[in-house]
């Protein structure tokens, strides 16, 4: 059984309507029954496409999913390849009318493998560029990753407040930061309650150093 899928943008102008009719006519001419046509009104970048989800759920082994053009199905080349691979694992064929790709033929199968090789090549190039950029940044004394959510001066003041006995909730209110941001920043510098952090933050004695029990212990040691 042939199952057709078509996608147009959400805009309702004449050009979009013409594209809708063009896809429908092409799919019907290819032998798709109008009862087995599924459609989405969404941009290609969206992943939550109800029409595509219904079409994939309707398909059974030995069926064939037909689209007018490859970009109607996949929001990117990796997504397209993943979708077609999923269909193959389920015993379902795939056909794109414009590119004349048909996985039931040797030529279509070969073309699909070429696309897979191109996608892998693109991923390798992206990784190579990213690694080269990080290496160049390190040579210039720069570090990769996101910038710190809290600058060093504010973080020093926050640590001093916490070491002085302030709660994390109070620190968040005082310095106007989110609790998740505070927790991530403290984890980055290795701060935890009762442990004094040296280096970029503060050498202020911790709350544990100031506790009455520690003073009693020190006093006892001094009297021995």
VMD Tcl script that draws the C-alpha trace (Angstrom):
set ca {
  {0.00 0.00 0.00}
  {1.17 3.51 -0.84}
  {0.86 6.09 1.96}
  {1.43 9.74 1.10}
  {2.76 12.51 3.31}
  {2.72 16.22 2.47}
  {3.77 19.33 4.39}
  {3.19 23.03 3.84}
  {3.95 26.08 5.95}
  {1.42 27.49 8.36}
  {0.91 30.66 6.27}
  {-2.31 30.72 4.26}
  {-1.17 32.72 1.24}
  {-1.66 31.73 -2.39}
  {1.87 30.36 -2.79}
  {1.37 27.95 0.11}
  {-1.97 26.78 -1.28}
  {-0.38 26.19 -4.68}
  {2.35 24.08 -3.06}
  {-0.30 22.08 -1.22}
  {-2.16 21.34 -4.45}
  {1.11 20.52 -6.26}
  {2.03 17.92 -3.65}
  {-1.45 16.43 -3.56}
  {-1.66 16.10 -7.36}
  {1.81 14.51 -7.55}
  {1.06 11.98 -4.83}
  {-2.31 11.04 -6.34}
  {-0.69 10.67 -9.77}
  {1.90 8.33 -8.23}
  {-0.91 6.02 -7.13}
  {-1.54 7.12 -3.54}
  {-5.16 6.71 -2.48}
  {-6.60 10.02 -1.25}
  {-7.80 8.22 1.88}
  {-4.17 7.48 2.74}
  {-2.88 11.04 2.49}
  {-1.47 12.66 5.63}
  {-0.68 16.34 5.90}
  {0.99 18.86 8.21}
  {0.78 22.64 8.28}
  {4.09 23.35 9.97}
  {7.61 24.56 9.27}
  {10.25 22.00 8.38}
  {12.17 22.63 11.60}
  {9.37 21.49 13.88}
  {9.69 18.04 15.38}
  {6.12 17.72 16.66}
  {4.24 17.03 13.43}
  {0.94 15.28 14.09}
  {0.34 14.30 10.46}
  {3.73 12.61 10.14}
  {3.23 10.82 13.45}
  {-0.11 9.44 12.24}
  {1.36 8.40 8.90}
  {4.24 6.52 10.54}
  {1.81 4.80 12.93}
  {-0.48 3.76 10.04}
  {2.29 2.20 7.95}
  {2.73 -1.58 8.01}
  {5.42 -3.93 6.61}
  {5.51 -3.95 2.78}
  {3.86 -0.49 2.66}
  {5.63 2.46 1.04}
  {5.76 6.05 2.32}
  {5.69 8.51 -0.57}
  {6.59 12.20 -0.48}
  {6.76 14.82 -3.20}
  {10.23 16.00 -2.15}
  {12.77 15.00 0.47}
  {12.54 18.26 2.40}
  {8.82 17.60 2.98}
  {9.74 14.69 5.25}
  {12.99 15.54 7.03}
  {13.70 18.74 8.93}
  {17.41 18.03 8.36}
  {19.52 15.41 6.61}
  {20.21 13.46 9.84}
  {16.48 13.49 10.68}
  {15.61 12.31 7.17}
  {18.11 9.45 7.33}
  {16.92 8.45 10.81}
  {13.30 8.36 9.64}
  {14.06 6.30 6.54}
  {16.24 3.92 8.56}
  {13.38 3.44 11.02}
  {11.07 2.61 8.11}
  {13.56 0.09 6.71}
  {13.81 -1.65 10.08}
  {10.03 -2.01 10.03}
  {10.07 -3.44 6.50}
  {8.59 -0.27 4.97}
  {9.86 1.29 1.73}
  {10.34 4.99 1.01}
  {9.91 6.96 -2.20}
  {10.59 10.60 -3.03}
  {9.09 11.65 -6.36}
  {11.22 14.72 -7.14}
  {14.61 13.12 -6.40}
  {13.43 9.78 -7.84}
  {14.60 7.98 -4.73}
  {12.95 4.60 -4.22}
  {14.44 2.24 -1.65}
  {12.77 -0.71 -3.39}
  {15.21 -0.31 -6.32}
  {19.00 -0.78 -6.36}
  {19.48 2.81 -7.59}
  {17.36 4.23 -4.77}
  {19.15 2.12 -2.18}
  {22.49 3.34 -3.49}
  {21.36 6.96 -3.37}
  {20.22 6.51 0.21}
  {23.67 5.18 1.18}
  {25.28 8.16 -0.55}
  {23.15 10.51 1.56}
  {24.20 8.60 4.67}
  {27.87 8.96 3.75}
  {27.40 12.69 3.15}
  {25.74 13.11 6.55}
  {28.62 11.31 8.25}
  {31.11 13.46 6.34}
  {29.27 16.60 7.46}
  {29.35 15.47 11.12}
  {33.08 14.74 10.87}
  {33.78 18.18 9.41}
  {31.74 19.86 12.15}
  {33.61 17.98 14.89}
  {36.96 18.75 13.25}
  {36.16 22.48 13.08}
  {34.99 22.51 16.70}
  {38.15 20.76 17.94}
  {40.37 23.08 15.90}
  {38.57 26.13 17.30}
  {38.96 24.92 20.89}
  {42.65 24.16 20.36}
  {43.24 27.63 18.88}
  {41.39 29.24 21.80}
  {43.48 27.30 24.35}
  {46.69 28.43 22.65}
  {45.52 32.02 23.14}
  {44.67 31.47 26.77}
  {40.91 31.29 26.28}
  {38.67 28.53 27.55}
  {35.63 27.15 25.75}
  {32.16 26.64 27.09}
  {29.53 28.99 28.40}
  {30.61 32.08 30.32}
  {30.19 31.98 34.09}
  {26.65 32.90 35.16}
  {28.02 34.76 38.20}
  {31.12 36.92 37.90}
  {34.08 36.30 40.19}
  {33.51 39.37 42.39}
  {29.88 38.52 43.10}
  {30.73 34.86 43.67}
  {33.37 35.86 46.22}
  {30.78 37.89 48.11}
  {28.28 35.04 47.97}
  {30.78 32.52 49.32}
  {31.71 34.91 52.12}
  {28.05 35.26 53.03}
  {27.51 31.50 53.02}
  {30.66 30.93 55.07}
  {29.28 33.52 57.48}
  {26.20 31.40 58.08}
  {23.76 32.72 55.45}
  {21.46 30.19 53.83}
  {21.42 29.60 50.07}
  {17.86 30.94 49.92}
  {18.95 34.15 51.62}
  {21.94 34.48 49.27}
  {19.66 34.07 46.25}
  {17.36 36.83 47.50}
  {20.20 39.16 48.45}
  {22.16 38.83 45.23}
  {19.17 38.37 42.91}
  {20.12 35.00 41.41}
  {18.30 31.74 40.82}
  {18.91 28.81 43.15}
  {19.92 26.54 40.25}
  {22.46 29.14 39.11}
  {23.88 29.38 42.62}
  {24.17 25.61 43.01}
  {25.89 25.23 39.62}
  {28.35 28.03 40.39}
  {29.20 26.60 43.82}
  {29.72 23.15 42.32}
  {32.06 24.65 39.72}
  {34.38 26.04 42.42}
  {34.00 23.00 44.68}
  {32.25 24.81 47.55}
  {30.22 22.91 50.12}
  {29.01 23.80 53.60}
  {31.82 23.73 56.16}
  {34.63 23.61 53.58}
  {36.72 26.73 52.99}
  {37.34 27.52 49.32}
  {40.69 29.05 48.41}
  {41.81 30.75 45.23}
  {39.31 32.72 43.20}
  {36.76 33.14 46.00}
  {37.57 33.85 49.63}
  {39.82 32.73 52.50}
  {37.27 33.83 55.08}
  {36.93 31.24 57.90}
  {34.03 28.91 57.30}
  {30.93 28.55 59.42}
  {32.37 25.29 60.78}
  {35.49 27.10 62.00}
  {33.27 29.54 63.86}
  {31.00 26.96 65.47}
  {30.90 26.84 69.30}
  {31.96 23.18 69.31}
  {35.20 23.99 67.49}
  {35.97 26.77 69.94}
  {35.38 24.40 72.85}
  {37.73 21.84 71.31}
  {40.43 24.42 70.71}
  {40.02 25.77 74.23}
  {40.32 22.29 75.64}
  {43.47 21.64 73.65}
  {44.97 24.92 74.88}
  {44.45 23.94 78.50}
  {46.23 20.61 78.18}
}
mol new
graphics top color blue
foreach p $ca { graphics top sphere $p radius 0.5 }
foreach p [lrange $ca 0 end-1] q [lrange $ca 1 end] { graphics top cylinder $p $q radius 0.2 }
display resetview
